[in-house]
Amino acid sequence: MKEVAVLITGVPRQYERCLPTLQFLLSEFNATYYAVMREEFADADTIYRIKKIIPNIKCIVVPSIDSDKAVESFHDLPIALTVVKMWYEIWYGYNAISTENYDLVFRTRFDVFFHEQFLPEIEYVTDCDVYIPEQMSWSGSNDMLCLANPTAFGKYAKTYHYLHRSYNEGLKNPEALLFRSLALNGLFERKLDVFFILYRDALFYLFDNKSLNILSILNPSLSTYKIGASGDSIEKRLESINYIRGVISNELGFPLYVHNSEFNFFPPEIDNRDGNVFRWLGMHGKIKRALAKTTYGLKFKVHFVTNNWKIEDLSILIDGNLVKLKIERQDEYGRLLIEGLIDQVQPFRRPWSNIGFSCSKLTVPSEINSESNDHRLLGVAISEIAFLSRS
């Protein structure tokens, strides 16, 4: 397992639901966590509550006198002092740890809620590469997350020292400031396959984790609502919450976790017999899941089939591993309970696995029943898949 130093920076709020998703993301690495906080936020209660979630986390407190000195020369400039303090925190935190003991350094924020995925395994990281997600990079580079080796991360952390120069060049937007710093430091930005939202409890406390995972794939920018900003109000928050509900509603019950239209799973439907959610599969379909290394199979329920369909008409591959399907039994409604075992397990993909489906027997309902208005090409209707793992 690679050794990774994890710097969690910013104001320590909203972290109760976020830190567990960070731990899942890094579960295949030997991670050492560092909470980098300004002294004004590092009270004993906050540190206690953070350590309840990550007991071995190490706290790095930036003294108020150092924070004040860091922003002294910026007071007369129309640049947000919070941005200056953020980059100073990162620089301070980087210098407070012995980065030579780690293979990688990962920087995140307290309020980042990660999609249920693994951190991608990056085999070869040069001293000039920084891995940064593309989402929320509106005018430059995403300034919330970064993965790099210690040498490259040290260059990334020097962004604080380039803020004056970048501002004098006419740059003010936080993403543009980082974008310019990367160029000045000779760093090359690589894509980091990590999906996330910014967690705002006032918006998301009623949403379960599955809903937030869906949002992180479909439209993560909806999480950038500014709580406490000039336009913030109870009415605006409710409007935002209702819009988010509308965005994710079609995926609830059986999310695919794919963000393109190249699949052929139809939208979820409700089985009126017991209220379970299912999707019709056409010829091909794909879903994505973060599978543990101990996964050996799956199970699901067949709700409906087309004319003369049989189990041999369905094939499933997990990252190229063939799944051998068999009918376990029927439930009280005559639905088939299917179990599938992976024929020969190869290493699963990271950050998630691709589960591909193909159906060889297809029917257009309207072509066999003149009263039907269903013109879809259908194969089989299945419910959400559960994966089987060894303990």
Secondary structure as UniProt FT lines:
FT   STRAND          3..9
FT   TURN            16..17
FT   HELIX           18..25
FT   TURN            26..28
FT   STRAND          30..38
FT   HELIX           39..41
FT   HELIX           44..53
FT   TURN            55..56
FT   STRAND          58..62
FT   HELIX           64..71
FT   HELIX           72..74
FT   TURN            75..76
FT   HELIX           81..96
FT   HELIX           99..101
FT   STRAND          104..109
FT   TURN            110..111
FT   STRAND          112..114
FT   TURN            127..128
FT   STRAND          129..132
FT   TURN            135..136
FT   TURN            138..139
FT   STRAND          146..148
FT   HELIX           150..157
FT   HELIX           159..168
FT   TURN            169..170
FT   HELIX           174..184
FT   TURN            185..186
FT   STRAND          188..191
FT   STRAND          196..198
FT   HELIX           201..204
FT   TURN            205..206
FT   HELIX           209..218
FT   HELIX           220..224
FT   TURN            227..228
FT   TURN            230..231
FT   HELIX           234..248
FT   HELIX           249..251
FT   TURN            252..253
FT   STRAND          269..270
FT   TURN            272..274
FT   STRAND          277..281
FT   STRAND          284..289
FT   TURN            293..294
FT   STRAND          295..305
FT   TURN            307..308
FT   HELIX           311..313
FT   STRAND          314..318
FT   TURN            319..320
FT   STRAND          321..330
FT   TURN            332..333
FT   STRAND          336..342
FT   STRAND          353..359
FT   HELIX           365..368
FT   TURN            370..371
FT   STRAND          380..383
FT   STRAND          386..389
//
